[in-house]
Amino acid sequence: MPFANFATSVPVTVDAGKCIAGKGCTACVDSCPLDVLAIDNEKGVAYMRYNECWYCTPCKVDCPTGAVDVAIPYLLR
Amino acid sequence: MHADEFIHRPAGMVTHEVETDILIIGGGTAGPMAAIKAKERNPKLRVVLMEKANVKRSGAICMGMDGLNNAVIPGHATPEQYVREITIANDGIVEQAGVLAYAERSFEMIQYLDSLGVKFERDQTGEYNVRKVHHMGTYVLPMPEGHNVKKSLYRTLRRLRVDITNRFMATRLLTAPDGRVAGVVGINSRTAEFIFIRAKAVVLACGAAGRLGLPASGYLFGTYENPTNCGDGYAMAYHAGAALANLECFQINPLIKDYNGPACAYVTGPFGGYTANAKGQRFIECDYWSGQMMLEFHRELEGGNGPVFLKLDHLADETISTIENILHTNERPSRGRFHAGRGTDYRHKMVEMHISEIGFCAGHSASGVWVDDRARTSVPGLHAAGDMASVPHNYMLGAFVCGAYAGESAADYCAQVDLPPYDKDALLAEQARVLAPTQRDDGFTPHEVEYKIRRMVNDYLQPPKVTRKMEIGRERFAEIREDLSALVARDPHELMRAMEVHSILDCAEMAATASLFRTESRWGLYHHRVDYLATDDENWFCHSLLEKQADRSMACRKQPVTPYIIDIPQAERGSYQSLRVAVAAE
């Protein structure tokens, strides 16, 4: 496949110590309008899979353990 | 790590077939209200609410709203006064019946939302605390606790047993041989399963076309609108044969530069905040968003006194705390974090502003799918409501009211018709179109094609509009259309983006075609054509309607403005044309 990997920083970060995705929680993944979050099943932690963030913050507000942080995307900061 | 999912699990292997009475596409603002009011009209009807994201947190108001911009509340404004204001603010090109239908139900809708638990600001006597922001009347009702709107709607949807399908994105409407709407085809953004929903009536409530222009930051998703609102509603209506009105009347809004969210000068206005130039001077009399206001904003931004700022630094500390509480907890709450990152404290620094990328949005301007005063489009059985429906300057409350009309009208329509037949070949053709990007392993990614379209939109369509530039833009869009057949999607999420790119390109072509059609300038900056600078009422006091022709080409025609129901005194007609503050000689 002739596609380049174009790396960027991600605005949404998840504190692995607080995230309870391993216990079945999907609150942040469910609430993201852009559907950019996913659960890493091996680590049991949510993460930002696609850099398509509107910095709207339902993921942060709806997280039951305060594990999610939403920064302003670097290009806008 | 997840690339090439389709090698292991081909897309589109499963098709869910659903039959319903009413299908509502879009679960943001107008859509849920359409579902609620359809069920209230006739609880026996089956109502499906289809949402690309999750109804709990979807659409323009996913984090709530900080106020009503157009509340018509007895004692503060009358429906007739509001119709006059909007007629003048939109340079006369309105169907007053639709605006009046909104205005007459505005107060009832506020009370209804109140009964669902949505909170509005009240004064010490318990009356709604309405503020003046518009040029003429008084219509703004703050919602300092407006962050829970979606929760209130969601509870009501569950109570009324509306069927909700989340994470399915509609891609095309299907029609019956007699032209009426018959259903929709959609794709799941996580599994790439198809859904085919047959319905007697359909309500489109897919929001603005917010991913048309590219924000100045270059970040594709740093748009003014929630970027889920990519214009797929406009594209679906177009392909189903519906007329779209006044698309050249672009949405362009004043924003916080880079953050690209609303500065909300109109929220701060009642507290003493205002839009200022670099010298801290007021240059517009009224912060209500109109094309004329945006033209003055643009001139100041580009002029020697630019750029433009939101000025609050003259206000008392406690007033600013109140403003921060409203602006940093509702609608776009990450704004506080943005200001903190730049060391901007409203107490000491003005906030730099800019103008947004272009889009379609009747909710703020007038570009939308053509609807009558009951939200009916030109396709039988198909309704449209909210930001994508042609009732101008409708905002959130207008989306609720228009959604209510759409739901009720759809319910009444259902009583008269059977489930329409549909074209099986059209269904198969649509499934083939959607699956195509999953079946290639070489080509262009959705991101790069989207970026190119939207950068060209900025280069060639962004006002000031120039005929030759727009013609070149159309040539570029035609070339990019060839590239759509090389789009590659490696997983269901990319497939969603790939199909959105199709809609974005459709919207770009519609924006160019409509803008070239109207050979005059109107609506201030929204349709500012520098080679046709004058407003030409003799030839262009009319709507422009864009439709797909029988030969599949795109064309516009003139539609007369229906004679006014409410007369506009000659003396008031130009009141939005003189918004610039008169400056005394220094």
Interface residues (C-beta under 8 A of the other chain):
Chain A: M1 P2 F3 D30 S31 C32 P33 L34 D35 R49 Y50 E52 C53 W54 Y55 C56 T57 P58 V61 D62 V70 A71 I72 P73 L75 L76 R77
Chain B: H2 A3 D4 A53 N54 K56 R57 S58 G59 C62 M63 R167 S189 R190 S217 G218 Y219 L220 F221 G222 T223 N226 P227 T228 D258 Y259 N260 R332 P333 S334 R337 F338 G341 R342 D441 D442 T445 V488 H493 M496 R497
